Amino acid sequence: VSHRVLSLAAGTNGDKFYLPARDLEQIRVVDVLDATRRTPPDQRARTAPNPDPEVQGVINGLDQAARESTHNGTLKDLAQQSIDARA
């Protein structure tokens, strides 16, 4: 699973900006949340020094709940909802 959400791009005048790294139908809300964290969920247990099993279980449960949530739509879904709300 790729946690890459944005790609750095350069304009013709040298300006730098970000573009989605994948199609908007493939980027989910939880992907954006994961990208804002320092360590992606699948790497947390390996990087935490001796993680407490109880705490790690809670974190894993929250991550799983976020992925299964009906609010975990794609960025395309969010854009469409915004357009529909303005119509």
Protein Blocks (a to p, Z undefined) as FASTA:
>chain_A
ZZbfbdcdddfkopacdddfbdfklpcfklmmmmmpmbdfklmmmmpghiafklmmmmmm
mmmmmmmpmklccfklmmmmmmmmmZZ
